[in-house]
Amino acid sequence: MIDQATIDRIMDTADIVEVVEDFVSLKKRGVNYLGLCPFHNEKTPSFTVSPGKQIFKCFGCGKGGSPVNFIMEHEHLSFVDALKYLAKKYHIEIQEKDETPEDIAQRNQRESLLIVSNYAKDYFANTLFNDNEGRTVGLAYFRERGFRDDIIKKFELGFNPGNKDTFTQAALRNGYKMEFLEGTGLSIKRDDWVRDRFAGRVVFPFHNLAGRVIAFGGRILKTDPKAAKYLNSPESEIYHKSKVLYGIYFAKNAISRSDKCYLVEGYTDVLSFHQSGIENVVASSGTSLTADQIRLIKRFTPNITIIYDGDKAGIKASLRGIDMVLEEGVNVKVVPLPDGEDPDSFARSMSSSELLEYISQNEIDFIRFKTQILLNETENDPVTRARVINDIVRSIAVIPDNITRSVYIKECSKMLDVAENLLYTEVRKIKFKLTEDQVVKEKREELRQAARDKENAQLESTVIKPGINPCEIEEKALLRVLIRYFGNDLFTVVDEKSHEERIVKVGEYILSEIEADNLNSVNPVVYKIIEEFKEHQFEEFFDPQRYFAQHADSEVNSMVSGLLVDKHIESVIWRKNGAYVEDEDEVLFTIVPRLIEEYKLRHVKLMISEIMKKIGSVKSSDNLDEIFELQRIITKLKKVEKELSKKLGKRAITS
């Protein structure tokens, strides 16, 4: 349990920009920051961070909240664990009782897998330096490869002993359950035996963006034709290899600072670059490059330089990755290495300054790279040359930005001695085909959706459908005013009994009006927020913005964050009230009563509509009494509707 004073200290210390920038590359836009949302795939930034309000909000997927909510969403942590994460980041001490292995094993599945992975990382690292076999086999291998101890410790490299189940038995003795050892892939269990997956291998931990270990890669050190040279953890709840880049945790800040990412193939390539002082480097870790991996890099920079092996396999891997990188709207360059060299050996053969100079002088754009590689294979064959040109044009066609695409067409025209208009024609053909395929796909989905809508319409009841909030605009406008101006003075009234003047606050007025007319929302999140306002309205130091920013319910937090940064809601208020002053709080005495009346009018109209539907559904003449009663109610509601409409049409209020 974390005490409230510590929670307040964490919330006061955590800076939303600093927290988000650990995971997302942000660019300043006016008073706010803008970036690509980490919670859904997007090419145009819609993820906003407000340092003034200390909240984030994505206008694409709708997620939003405080620094705590961001960590909860991004790292899939509970409210308490997100607080612990921020406390660690800002060196705030939290007093809690020590957890036993049994307590750890009883946590949720994901957290348990992460904890087991962390134990394994510590075990392998300790074995590497402190176990006899670890030092003579594992550590000796790393040192022979030329890696310094500080690099070995930085990346938390380790060694798993060669006996079949040494690690597994140690983990079981320390209270870690077999189901989680199997779940991470660290242990392999069959009916009559148990094995360590990485037995006899040096181990490379994979870290996520927050620095937590989620998987491992292992290299075998003895010659065994039946065993794979490299072995990775299997897919699990915490590890999806297509979405992970080796070294991203250690590279993210350097990538943001330099606005460039070097992409290599293997673990040791990353280690050698770091040892040379170049930290903005990640590896695709032996797998084919994926769109998710590119998007992960793009969160920190739009510039990627591919540095793969200088042999034919490395060149082919570079060619495969280029189109995928271009399609994601990322600028891509390639550094060809001398034949027989790889980034690991090449980085170790020179100093940091020499390596950076070589990269600077030899990195070329993808057209030059593709042209040099592919045209060398044509042997002046016109047919083959035409095929190469088409291949390059297809790469240009996938570039989403028109200007960038145009620049590459001009470059291609010069290099390949082909008329620009011909290249434009081919690019248009390819883009048309790609667009046509996409349109067909979308059309099919539209037809399916239309069929579903038709079926739903046939089943539609005469009452308001669950999940639809007909008062959404009015309720959001009221909530926004409540959160922002809850304790502000609204107007003065004279008490009927004491005949003394007293000030009515914004919160008091809105909540009393809602309660008096029983104006309940059909949206459970809105209803919950209003109820919590009622619970805390008489507390002397109640601060709604702070209270809801710390709220453990992510749906509540997301809605409140959206209201505080949503300009649409603000424009609705100003437009409806004709207020043209700079400060909104100057006209609260006009805005607030009007919003309440609009909210009431909306409810009255809905009630009239529902009663009319009921009257229309009455089929039998035996129910005339019911019809007369419903008509009587409608008459009353019509009078209320007329009165509210009159007030909203012409109103003069003095404070």
N, C-alpha and C positions, 0 to 999 in steps of 0.2 A: 504494500500500500504506500502510495506517495502522498505526503501531506500537502495541503493546499498552498502553503507558503512556498514550498519547493516548486510546485506547478506554476505559481505566479512568477517566480524568478525565471523559470525556463521560458515561459511565454514572453516575459519582458525582455529577455536577452536575445532570443532567437530572432534573427533578421530574415525576412522572407526572401530577399534577393540573394543573400549568402547561401541560404538553404537550397533554393531552387537552382542556383548556379553550380552546385555540386553535380547536377544531373542534366541541366539544360543550358545551352548557349543562349544568352540574352543580349539583346541590343536595346539601348535606351531610345525611347520614343516619347518626347515631351517629358512629363513627370513620371511616366510609367516605363516598364520594360516589356519587350515583346520577344517571343521565341516560338519554336515548334513544340506543339503539345506532346508530352511524353506518354499520354494515355490513349492516343489514337493516331493513326497515320494521317499526316496532312502535309501538303506541299506549300501552302500559304500560311504564315504564322497567324494564329488566332489566340495564342496563349499569352495572357496579360498578367504581369506582376506589378502590384501597386505597393511601393515602399511606404507611401503615406498612410495607407489603410492596413498595411501588413497582411495582405491577402493575395491569392492568385485566383484567376478565373479563366477558363477556356470557353470561348464563345462558339467553339465547334462541337465539343462533346458535353459541355455543361458543367464539368467538374470544377470545383472551386473550394477555397477555404483558407485556413491559417497555415503557418509552417508545420504545425502538428498534423493537420489533415493532409498536407502534401506528402509528408513522410508516410503516413498511414496508407495512402493510396498507392504511392510509388513503390514502397517496399513491402506492401501487404502485411503491415504490422497492426497490432492492436493499439488502442489509445495509450495505454501504459507503456508499451514497448516503444512507441514513437517518442514519447516523452524521454525515455531512457536514451534513445538515439541522440536526441538534441542535447540532453544533459552531458553526454559524452563529448559531443562536438564542441560544446562551450565550457567544458571542464567544470560542470556543476555537480557537486557530490550528492548522491542519493543514498540515504541510509535504508538498506533493506536486509532482511535475513538471507543468509547464504542458501543457495538452492542445492538440493541433493540430486544425484543422478536420477533418482526415482521421480522427483518433481519435474526435472527436465523432460524425462521420457513421457510424462503425462500431458505435455503441452500439445497443441494442435499439430497436425501432420507436417505442415510446412516448417514450422518453427523447430520441430524435432529433427527434421532432415538437416536444417541449417546448423543446428547445435552439434549433431553427429559429424558433419563435415568439418566444423571448426575443431572438434576434438581430433579428427584424423589429421588435419593440417598440423596441429601442434605435435602430434605423435610422430609423424613422418619427419618434421623438422628437428625434433629432439633426437630421433634415431640417427639422422644424418651426422650430427655433430658429437653426440655423446655415446653412441653404440659402436662397438669395435667393428662390426660388419659395415655399419653405416659410414664410418670414417674411411676404412680401407677400400671400400667398393664405391659407395655413392659419392662421398666428398672428393675422393681421388678422381673420379670421372669428371666432376665439374671443374676441379682445379686443372686437370689435364686439358680441358677445353678452353682454359684461360680465364675462367670467371673468378672475380674477386669475391671474398667472403661477404663484403657489404652488399653486393648484388644478389648473392645467394640468399642472404637474410632478408633483403628488401622484398623479394618475390616469394619468400617463405617456401623455398624449395625443400624437398625432403627425400627420404629413402624408405621403401618398404622392404623389410628383411625377406630373404629368399625362402624361408620355411613357408609351407603352404597356408598356414592360418595364424601366424604370429600376431598380426594386427587384430584380427577378429577376436581372438581369445582375450587379448588385452582390453579391447573395448567392452566385451561382455563382463569381464571382471570389474570394470569401472562403472557398471550399471547401465550401459547403453543397450537398448533392446535390438534383437536380431531383425525385427521388422523394419527398423530404420536403417540399419546397416545394409540390408538388402535394398531398401527403397532408394538409397543413394548410389547403389551399385558398388559400394566398397567391398562388400562380401557377397559371395555366391554360395547359395545353400541348395543342396540336393537332399534326397531322402537319407543317404548314408554318409554324406561328407560335406565339409565346409571349406571354402577356399578364399584367400585374399585375392581380389581382382588384380592388384598391382604388386603381387609378390615378386621380389627380385628386381624391382624397377626403381629408377629415380623418378620422383614425383613432382609435377608442376601444377600447383593449385590454380583454379580459375576463380577470379573475384568478380562480383557484380559491381555496379556503379557505386554502391555504398561501402564496398570493401569487404563484404562478407563472402566466404568461400562457398561456392555452389557446386563445384565439380573438380575433377582432377584429370590430368593427362600423365601417362607413365611411359618411360622408355626402357626397354629391356637392355641389360648390359652384357648378357652372355649370348653366344651364338646358338640360336635354336630355330631351325628352318620351319618348325611347326608353329612358332609363336610370332605374333605381329610385333614389328619393331616398336611402333607406337600404339598405345591403347588409351581410349578416352572413357570417361564415365558414361553410362547409358543415359538416355533421356529420363528425366524424373520431374516431379512437381516443381522443383526449384531450378532445373537445368534443361534448357532447350538449345541445343548446339547451334541451330540456325540463327539464334538471336543473341549469341554471345561472341565477344571478341577477346582474345587473350591479351591481357595487359591494359584494358580500357580504364580500369580503376587508377593505375599509375600514370596513365597518359592524358586523362581528360583535361586537367588544368593546363598542361603544356600545349595541348591541341588548341584550346581556347585562346591562349596567349599568342601562339604563333599563327593562328588561323590557318593551320595546315595539318594534315594527318598523313603519316607515312604508313602504308599498308604492306605488310610482309606476310610470309606464309607460316613460319614456325615459331615455337617458343624461344629457341636459342637465338633466332634473329632479333627478337624483341630484347632479350637480355644483352646481346652484344651492342645494340644501339644505345641502350641505357648506360652501359659501361663506357661507351664513347661520349656520353654526355648529351645524347639526343633522346628526349623522353616522349616526344609526340609521335609515338609509333605503336601500332597494334597488329595482331596477327589473326588471320582467319582460321588458324589452328588446324591446318591440314584439310579442312572441308572446302567445298566449292563456295565461293562468295555468294551471299544471299542478300535479298532486298532488305531484310530486317537488319542485317549487319551494316549495310550502307546507311540506313536511316539512323542507326545508333551513332555512327560517326557524324552524320549531318546535323545532329543536335548540337554539336560543338564547333563544326566548321563545314563550309560548302566546298572545301578544297582537299582533294585526295591525290597523293602521289603513290603509284603502285611500284614496289620494288620486289620483284620475284627473282627466282634463280635465273642464271644466265644460260641454262641448257634449254633444249627444245620443250621439255615439259613445263618449265617455268614461263617460257614465252607463250605457250598455248594457254596456260592459266591466266596470264595477263590479258590475252585477247578475249577470253571468256568473260572476264570481269568488267571489261570496258563498257559494253552496251548496257549492262545492268546499272553501272554507276551513272552513266549518262541519262538513263531513263528516269532516275531519281532526281534529276536536276542538279547534279553535283559536277563541279569542274574536275576533270581527271587528267593527270599527267603520268608518264611512265619513265622510269629510270632503267635503261637496259644495262645489265651488268656484263662484264666479260665472260665469255664461255667458260664454264667450269666453276665459276664463282657463285656463292649464295650470299644473302645479306649478312649472315653470321660471320663467315670467313672474311668477307670484304670489310666489314666494320672493324674486325680485330686486326686487320692488316695496316690500319692507318689511324692517325689521331682524329679527334673530333672535328677540328677545323678542316683537315684534309677531306674527311668524309662529307662534310657539309658543302665544301667547295666542289667536290666531284658531283654531288647531287645537283647543285645549282647549275653547273656547266653542262650536265648531261640529261636533265629531265626535259622531255619533249611532250608536246601535246599528242593526243591519241591518233590524229590523222597522220602525222609524220611517223609515229611508231608503226601504225598499221601499214602505211605505204611502204616503209622500208622493209618490213618483215614479209608482207605478202607479195610485193613486186619482185622480191628476190627469188620467189618461187615460180615466176611466170616464164622465165627464160625466153622473153620476147614473143611469147605466144599471144596473139591478139584476143583469142577467145578467153584464155585464162586471165589476161589483163582486164577484159571487160567484166569478168566475174569478180575480180578483186575490187574494181571500181564500184560495182553494185554492192559489195559487202560493206565498203566504207560509207556509201550513201545510206544504207540501212542504219548504220550507227548514227549518222547525222540526223536521220528522220525521227529517232526516238527522243531527241533533245527537246524538252518542253518549252524552253524559252525561245521566242522567235528571233530576237536579236542575236543570241549566241549561235543559233542554227544558221543564220545568214552569214555570220563571220566565218564559220567553218566551211560553208559552201564556197565562199570566195577563196579560202585557203586551199581547199580541195581542187578547185578549178586551176589555180596556179600550179600546184604540185603535179597534178595528173594530166595537165594540158587538155582539159575538157571544158567546153563552153559552159558558162554559168547557167544559161537558160535551160540547157539539157539537164543539169544537176537539179535545178529547181523543179523541173517537170518530174523527174524521177522521185524526188523527195515528196512532192505532192501526191503522186500515185501511192507511195508507200503509206503516207499519213492518211490518205483517203481510205486505204484498205484497213488500216488499224482502227480508224474512226468507225468505218462501216461495221467491222466486227464488234466494236463496243456498242454501237447503236442497236445492232441485232440482239445483243445480250441484254441491253437495257429494255428493249421493246418486249422481249420475252418476259422479263420480270414485271413490266407494266401490265401485260395481259394476265399474268398470274395474279397480280395484286388486284386488278379489276374484278377478276372472278371471285377473289376472296371478299372484296368489298360488297359485291352484289349479294353474296351469300349472307354476309353479316347484316346487310340492309333488310333482307327478308326476315331476319330473326330479331330485328330491332324492336325494343319494347316502347311503350308510350311514355315511359319515364326517362329521365336523364340517365345516360349510360354511365356505369361506374368507370372511374378513371378520367372522366372529362370534367373539367372545372369551368363552368360557364362564367364565373366571376373572377377569372384569373387576373385580368388587367387591373380591376379595382382592388383586389386583395394585395397584389404585389405593390401597388402604389401606396396603400395604407401601411403595409409592413415596412416599406422603405422609410416612410415618415416616422413610424414608431421607433425603428432602430436608430435612426439618425437624430431625432429630436424628442425623444421620450420625455426628458425632464425639462424641456423648454416651456416658458410661460406661453399660454395661448390667449386667454382673455380674463377679464375680471367679472365676477358675478356677485350679486347680493344674496346672502343667505336668508331664506324665508323666515326662519325662526329668530335668529339673532340680529337680523338686519345689518350684519356687518359684511364688508366686502372681503372676498377671498379670491386668490388667483387659481385658475384651473390650468393644470398642466396638459400638454399634448397627450401623454399616455393615459392620464385619467379620463380625458374626454373620449378618446377613441374606444378604450376598453369598456367604458360605461355605456356608450351608445351601442356597441356590438352586443353586450350582455342584455341590455334592456329590450332589444328587438330580436334577441336570439338568432343573431346572424352567424350561423356556424358554417364553416367551409367544408366542402366535400373533399378537399385535398388534405390527406392526413398530416402532411408536413406543415402546412399552414395552420391547421387546427392545433398541432402540437406547439408551434411557436407562440400562438395566441394564448394558449393555456399556461405556458411558462411565463409569459409576460404577466398574466394575472397573478401567478404565484409570487412573483418577485416585485410587483409594482410598488409596494409600500416599504421596501427596503431603502434605507437612506442613501446608500452608496451604490445602488444598482446601476451598472453601466451595460446597456444592451449590446453595444458593439463588442466590448470585451467578453461579455458572458457568452455570446453566440460564437465568437471567434474561437473559444476554448471548448465548444460543445463536442461531446464524444460522438454524436450522431452525424455521420458524414452527409446525410441528405439535408439535415437542418443547416449544417455549415455551408454546404454548397449553395443552397437557395439564398441564404443571407449574404454570402459573398457576391453572388450574382446581382442581388438587389443594390448593393453598395457601389458597383461599378457599371451597372446597366444604364446606359444613356437613354435607351428607349423609354424606360419607366419615367425617367426625369423629364423627358420631352413631353410625355403624355400629361404630366402634372402641369407643366408650364402652358402647354397649348390649351388645355381645358380651362385654365384660370386667367388667361390673358395677362400674366404677370411678366413685366419686362424690366425687372430690377436685377442687379447682379447677385444679391444674396437671397437665397431661398427662404432663410429663416425670418426675413423681414415681412413676408406675406403669409406666414403660417396661419394667422387668424382668418385668412381668406381660403387658403388651400384646404386646411383640415376639415372644416365643416362641409365644404363642397364635396370632398372625397367621400365623406360619410354619406351624404345625401345621394351621390351617384351609386354608392354601394347598396344603399337601401332601395333605390329605384330599380337597380338590376334584379334584386331579390323579388321585388313586387312583380315585375314583369315576368319573371320565371314562374312565380306562384300562379299568376293569371293564366299563363300558357299551360301549366300542368292541369289546372282545374278545367280549362277548356277541353283538354284531351280526355279528362275523365267524363265530362258531359257527353262528348262525342262517342265514348265507348259504352254509354248506357243504352242498351237496346230495348229493354222491356218498358212498356207503359206502366207497369206496376211499380216502377221506381221513380214516379213523378216527384215524390217528397224529397228524394235525394237530389234530383235535378234542381228543384226550387231552392234547396239549401245551398247548393253549389253556386247557383246564380246570385243568391243574396251575398255570398262571400265575394264573388267577383265584383258586385256593385260597390262594396266597401273598398276593395282593393283598387278599383278604378278611381275612386275619390282620392285615395292616398297617392296613386300614380300621378293624378292631375296636379295635386298640391306640390309634390316633389318636382315635377316638371316645371311648374310655375316658378318655384324658387330657383331652380337651376337656370331657367331662362332669363331671369332678371332678379338680381340680388344686390343689396347694399349692406355691408357689415362695417360697423365701427368697433374698434378694439376697446 
